[in-house]
Amino acid sequence: MATLIAINGAAGRIGRCLIQAIEQADDLSLNFALDRAASTLLGVDVGELTGIGKLNISLTSDVATATMSSDVIIDFTLPEVTLTLLPHCIANKCRLVIGTTGFSAEQKMRIEDAARKIPVLLAPNMSIGVNVSLKLLDMAARLFGDEVDIEIMESHHRHKVDAPSGTALKMGEVVAGALGRDLDTCAIYGRKGRTGERNRTTISFSTVRAGDIVGDHTVMFAGEGERVEITHKASNRMAFALGAMRASGWLMERDSGMYDMQDVLNM
């Protein structure tokens, strides 16, 4: 029997890719397509919205019914929107896959509290390639140790509202963890003026927001006489959607708890 999926933010860029990905999957079925109550697209058939033909599923803002009748809800929206799903998911025992980024520490704690009652998967990037990159970054950081300067550079489209990206921050956390550092105390976000000589114990972030860039991330390990760069470039949002599909199926087999894509990929 196919897993019944609800998509929150179905009219957005990722939401439309998720609809297309579900329609191509044999073991998943689109059950609900959600958008905000103020959306002018409510009532529109999501198949026609995405250009794949009529699906007889209209955009709605009825979160309660969606979580009551679906196995998994996938959310790529905004932190404050994601948090409104939690009580409904808990009440209806609906699993939650979160690709939203930009959560504060307090907001993450609320998600962790919900995960004590239902299965929750939270990942800043659902792409298989990004998660392979995280594994490579851990290995590279351990091998280079404190003998290199570390720079993290990321680029996204002009509409992205948080910076650095959740993926860049996750990369920083992985590198810092491998080196025994606390990212909160060693991170530098941009430079200006007379900054002095670079401190090798810091991890620096650079951010670009321009045009329609889907998502580029590079971590540079620069030493004396050489440098290594580990780069992931997303050319299509379908990479994120396919990862979310895989995560949804995997989460069906799990009890309550907090998971990420590293768990899904058995890394």
N, C-alpha and C positions, 0 to 999 in steps of 0.2 A: 504493500500500500504506500502510495506517495506521501511524503512529508508535506504538510500544509504550511505554506509560508505567507506571512504578512510582511509588507514592506512599508516602513515609515519614511516619509520623504520621497514617495514614489514618483513625484513629478520632477524631482531634481535630476542633476546630471548622472549621479551614481544610481539613483532610483530607477531611471529608465534603462540603464545597463543591466541592473538586477532583474528587471522584468524580462528582458531579452534572454538573459542567461537561464532563468527559470524555465522559460518556454522551450529551451533546447535540452533541458535535463530530463532524464527518464524517471528519476526517483524523487523529484520535487514538483509541487503544484502550487501555482499562485492562488492564494485564497482571499487576500485582502490587499488593497492599495490605499495607503493613508497619506493625507496631506493636512496642512494646518486648516483650522476652521475658517480662517479668513480668505482662503485661496479662491480665486475666481475660476479654478479648474474643477472644483468639486462637481461630481456628476458626469464628468467626461470619461468615456471608455479608455482605459489605460493602453489597450492594444492599439487603438487609433492614435493615442498620444505619442506612442513610441514608433509608430509606422509599421507595425507587424500585423495589423489587421484586428478586427473586432474580437475581443476576448470575453465580452459580457461581464466585465468587472470594472465598476466605476470608482473613481476617486471618492473617498469618504474621509470624514474626520472622526468616525466612531471607533475610538481606541478600545473601549470596553468590549464591544462585540467582536472586534478583530482578535483581541487576545483570548477571548473566551472560546473562539472556534478555530484557532490556528495552533499549530505545534510550535512554531518558531516565528519570532518577529525580528526582522533585520532593520537596523537603524543606522543611517548615515545622515545625520542632521546637525543640530547644535547641542551643546551640553545641556542647556536649560530645557530643551525639548526632550532630549533623551531621558532626563530625570522624571519627567511627567509619565513616562511609560512604566516606571518601576512598580508603583502600587497595583496597576492593572495586571502586569505580568505575574506578580506575586499572588494576587487574588485568584487568578485563573490558571496558575501553574504553567504559564507560557514561557518557553525558553527564549533567551535574548542574545542576539549577536550584535555587538556594537562596533561600528567602524568610525564613529564620531571621534574627533580629537579636540584638544583644548580644555580638558577638564581640570578644575582646580583640585587641590589635595582634598578639600572637604567634599567635593562632588564625587571624587573617586571613592572616598570612604562610604558614601551612600550607596554606590554601586556594589561595593564589597559587602555591605550589610544585606543587600538584596540577594547576593550570591549565596548567602547562608540558607536561603529558602528555595532558590531555583537555580538551574544551570545558566551561567552567564559567561559569554566569551567576549572579552574586550581586547581589541588589537588596533594599534594606530595605523597598521597597514595590513590588508588581507592578502596582498600579492605573495605568491610563492617565492618569486625572485627576491623580494625584499627580505623575506625571512631566511632565505639561503644566505643573503648578504650579511645578516646579523650574525649568523654562525661563523662566517669568514672573518668578520670584524673581531669577534671574541678571540679567535685563534691568532689573528695578526697582532692584536694588542698584547696578548700574553707573550708572544715571541719577541716583539720589539721592546716591551717593558718601558722604562723611563728614558730610553735613548733616542726618542723621536719627538717632534712637534706634531700635534694632532689638530687638524682643521676639518670641520664639517660644513659642507656647502650644500644648500638646497634651493631649488627653484620651483615655483608653482604659478598657476594662472592668477590673473589680477583679481579674481573674485574671492580668493581664499582669505579668511578673516583672522586666522591665528598664525603666529610666527614665534619661534621657528615651528616648522611642521611637527606633528606628533611623531612622524617617522624619524625625523632628524633627532628629536629628543630621545627617542628609543635607541637610536644608534649611539648617541652620547652616553646613555645609561649603560648600554652593553659594554662599551669601551671603558668607561669609568669603573664599572664593576670588575672587569678583567684586570684592571690595574690597582684595585683596592682603593679607589678614590670615591669621593662623594660628589656627584655632578652638581648638586646645589651650591657647593662651595668652590668648585674648580672651573665652572663654565664662564666663558666670556661671550657676550652677545654684541658683536660689532666693535669697531675701534674708531677713535677720532682724536686728533691732536697729537701731542707729544706723549706717546704711550710708554716710552722706554723699551729696553730690550725685552724680548719675549720670554715669559716664564714657561719652562718646559712642562711644568706640572699642570698647566691649564689646558682646557679643551675649548676651542673657539668655534663659534657658529657664525655663518654668513647666510643671509637670506635675500632671495630675489622674488619679486612678485611682478609678473609681466605677461601680457598677451594671453594665450591659451595653453601655456605649458601644463601638461598633465601632472608631471612630477619627476624631478631629477634630484638624485642624492649622491654625493661623493664624500667619502672620508679619506683624507690624506694623512699618511704617516711619513713625515719628512725628516730624514736624518742627514748626516754628513756624507755628501757624495751620491745619495740616492733617495728616491721617494717611491712609495707604493700608494696607489689610489684604488680604492674599491668603489665602484660606481654602479648604481642602478638607475635606469631610465625607463619610465612608463610612457609608452606612446599611445595607449588606449586605456580607458577606464575599465574595460572588460576584464583586465587582469585582476582588479580589485573585486569585481563582481563574481568571478569564477572562484576566487579564494573564499568569499563569503558563502558561496554555495557549498563548497567542501566543508566549511566550518559548521554550517547548519546541519548537514547530514551527520557529522561527527558528534555534534552536541546532543543529538537524539539518543545516543547511547550512554549518556553521562548523567550522574546524579547531581544534586545541587553543588555548587562550587564556582570558583573563579578560574577561568581558563584563558589562554591566548593561542595564537597561531603556532607557536613553538610546540604546544601540546598537541595540536591537530597533526602536525607534521612529524611528531615523535622525535623532536630534536633535544 
